[in-house]
């Protein structure tokens, strides 16, 4: 568990407006594929070792960015958030809710060996193994995982753009895959309609060659599927330097899935051929005028301001999708 501030363990904090993104039903989730994923404890240890090596390598260039489990380190002093203590309390509240009275150690062990977490860890290790020279691959902070439903973040080292977030899906068969992917697709579409992409509070980018920890807005999110058969097949290869044919096959399917999602989920946002940077400059000019007319803090509450905020969000999502399309060319070269 994160290093939380002192809270009364007998009274779970009430957090207004908190949206629980997903429910973790560990006992059932752990049983589902138990016959096919053998040596679950040793697999977790292997993945944790790979993640630790990955985090150590990343932290050499970007100090204290990742924890040992390759999650973004939200406790870094470089995240200057006045409400960070509240975010930590949110994590504690949700984990207390998820554990539902179980001993935290026992609950956490089950969680770390559940299919969802094993899939998340395996995808993280695989992406870093193949793409780590060109991209910063991370697991998101626990806060962004729980609060915003994003498991991974991919940052392009060349452009500095945080090109996308991933929300993993573990599946047993084709029927379940179709069902789970429809659920994820609906979730992302709903998020896009409300917020024009995903918000990541504890993120990072590279600006003018300088690594910067910051919040990220309007990040496009894609779901990645990995079956227990995929996991079993690539598990033995993940710790080796060479990319195996099995790993390459899994990645090629992921790329094909992302290209399909670009059309099915993001539609015209990804196909319109406009100069989104020029459009953003025009939008910012309107923002300056509204700020003069209604004040720096007042403009966003006006009808004109609300419309402009929506337009700015859509524009930013489209810029991020353009960045993703360019980065995807690099990804495909690395995999093929």
Secondary structure, 3 states (H helix, E strand, C coil): CCCCCCCCCCCCCCCCCCCCCCCCCHHHHHHHCCCCCCCHHHHHHHHHHHHHHHHHHHHHHCCCCECCCCEECCCCCCCCCCCHHHHHHHHHHHHHHHHCCCCHHHHHHHHHCCHHHHHHHHHHHHHHHHHCCCEEEEECCHHHHHHHCCCEEEEECCCCCEEEEEEEEEECCHHHHHHHHHHHHHHHHHHHHHHCCEEEEEEEEEECCEEEEEEEEEECEEEEEEEHHHHHHHHCCCCCCCCCHHHHHHHHHHHHHHHHHHHHCCCHHHHCCCCHHHHHHHHHHHHHHHHHHHCCCCHHHCHHHHHHHHHHHHHHHHHHHHHHHHHHHHHHHHHC
